Amino acid sequence: MIIKRARGHRLYTTKGEKILDLYMDNGRAVLGHRPNGLSLTLKNSIERGLYANYPNIYLNRLVKDLKKRFPAFTYFAILENEDKLSRIIPNPIDDPLFTDCSNSNIAYWRPFLEVPNTNYLVLLYPFPGLNSVTIVVSKEPLAIENDNISPILLSGIVKSFYEYDMALKEFNPNNY
């Protein structure tokens, strides 16, 4: 099966079949594919010529947002991929969907779930399809520097967190 396009919580095949996406890109598409305004944000970044992994304004915006979103965590690392985590954190990452993380040192955070009580969080942010960037928030100093990440990706992550906040305002856990 080959997916031709995605919209909302549906995938469409080249044969015209419509599929309800229950996997949701491992939770990153929890707001749906093509969340409100995300495509426009990415297009605007591209239009500005911001492709290369140079230092850019979106890193500061993202860190500022993370400080407000995760006040118990003081240190942040934005990395090109999750493989770099093994250099600073040797433990396996616990997933609160499948494990009790109350005694964990490091755990994933997913949208709409409680923040696990750990020293390190690896964020599974709501940005479908482009999940190459790894964001780590920590209560302890991190022995790793931020990578230079493309402004296209960082602007999309900032926008996806904004859309998550908008969805959170309307979210009623009593309905689930």
C-alpha positions in Angstrom: 0.0 0.0 0.0 1.3 3.4 -0.9 0.1 6.6 0.8 -0.6 9.4 -1.6 -1.6 12.1 0.9 -2.7 12.7 4.4 -5.2 15.1 5.9 -6.7 15.3 9.4 -6.6 11.8 10.8 -6.9 10.1 7.5 -4.5 8.7 5.0 -5.3 8.2 1.3 -3.8 5.6 -0.9 -2.9 5.7 -4.6 -5.9 3.4 -5.1 -8.3 6.0 -3.6 -8.7 4.1 -0.3 -9.3 6.2 2.8 -7.7 4.9 6.0 -8.2 6.1 9.6 -4.7 6.7 11.0 -4.8 5.3 14.5 -1.0 5.1 14.7 -0.7 8.9 14.2 3.1 8.8 13.5 3.8 7.5 16.9 1.7 10.2 18.5 3.2 13.1 16.6 0.1 13.4 14.4 -2.2 13.6 17.4 -3.4 17.0 16.0 -3.9 15.4 12.6 -1.8 15.6 9.4 -1.4 19.1 8.2 -2.3 20.8 11.5 -3.8 24.3 11.2 -1.3 26.7 9.6 1.7 24.3 9.8 2.1 24.1 6.0 2.0 27.9 5.7 4.6 28.3 8.5 6.9 25.9 6.7 6.3 27.7 3.3 7.1 31.1 4.9 10.4 29.8 6.4 11.3 28.4 3.0 10.3 31.7 1.3 12.7 33.6 3.5 15.5 31.3 2.2 16.1 29.7 5.6 17.2 26.3 4.7 20.7 25.8 6.2 21.4 24.7 9.7 22.7 28.1 10.8 22.0 29.7 14.2 18.5 31.3 13.8 15.7 33.0 15.7 13.6 29.9 16.0 16.0 28.2 18.5 15.5 31.0 21.0 11.8 31.0 20.4 11.6 27.2 21.0 13.8 27.4 24.2 11.6 30.2 25.6 8.5 28.2 24.9 10.0 25.1 26.5 10.9 27.1 29.7 7.3 28.1 30.1 5.9 24.6 29.1 8.2 22.6 31.4 9.0 24.9 34.4 10.5 22.1 36.5 13.2 21.6 33.9 16.1 24.0 33.6 18.3 22.6 30.8 17.5 22.0 27.2 19.2 20.3 24.2 17.9 20.3 20.7 19.7 17.5 18.8 19.7 16.3 15.2 18.7 12.8 16.2 18.0 10.6 19.2 21.2 8.6 18.7 23.2 11.5 20.3 21.4 10.9 23.6 23.4 7.8 24.3 26.4 10.0 24.8 24.9 11.8 27.7 22.2 9.4 29.0 23.0 5.7 28.9 19.6 4.5 30.2 16.9 3.3 27.9 14.0 5.8 27.5 10.8 4.7 29.3 7.5 5.3 27.6 4.6 6.3 29.9 2.2 4.7 27.4 3.7 1.3 28.3 5.6 1.6 31.5 5.2 3.1 35.0 7.7 6.0 34.8 7.6 6.9 38.5 11.1 5.5 39.1 12.5 6.4 35.7 15.5 8.6 35.1 14.4 9.4 31.5 11.1 9.1 29.8 9.2 10.3 26.7 6.6 13.1 27.0 3.6 12.9 24.7 1.0 15.6 24.0 -2.2 15.4 26.2 -0.4 13.2 28.8 1.0 14.2 32.2 4.6 15.2 32.5 6.4 12.2 34.0 8.4 12.9 37.2 11.9 12.2 35.8 15.2 14.0 35.6 15.2 13.9 31.7 12.3 14.1 29.2 12.5 13.4 25.5 9.7 15.2 23.8 7.5 13.6 21.2 6.2 16.9 20.0 3.1 17.2 17.8 4.8 17.7 14.4 3.9 14.8 12.1 6.3 13.3 9.6 9.4 15.4 10.4 10.6 13.8 13.6 14.3 13.9 13.0 14.9 16.6 15.7 15.2 15.3 19.3 14.4 17.7 22.1 15.6 16.9 25.6 14.6 18.8 28.8 16.5 18.1 31.9 16.7 19.0 35.6 20.4 18.5 35.5 23.1 20.2 33.4 23.5 18.4 30.0 27.0 17.6 28.7 26.0 18.3 25.1 25.5 21.4 23.1 22.5 22.2 20.9 22.9 21.2 17.3 22.3 23.7 14.6 18.9 22.7 13.2 17.3 24.0 10.1 15.0 26.9 10.7 12.4 25.1 8.6 12.1 22.4 11.2 12.4 24.7 14.2 9.7 27.0 12.9 7.4 24.0 12.4 8.1 22.7 15.9 7.3 26.1 17.4 4.1 26.3 15.4 3.1 22.8 16.3 3.4 23.6 20.0 1.2 26.7 19.5 -1.4 24.5 17.8 -1.2 22.0 20.6 -1.9 24.8 23.1 -5.0 25.8 21.1 -6.2 22.2 21.0 -5.5 21.8 24.7 -7.8 24.7 25.5 -10.7 22.8 23.8 -9.7 19.4 25.2 -12.1 17.9 27.7 -10.7 14.8 29.4 -14.1 13.8 30.6 -15.1 12.9 27.0 -12.5 10.1 27.0 
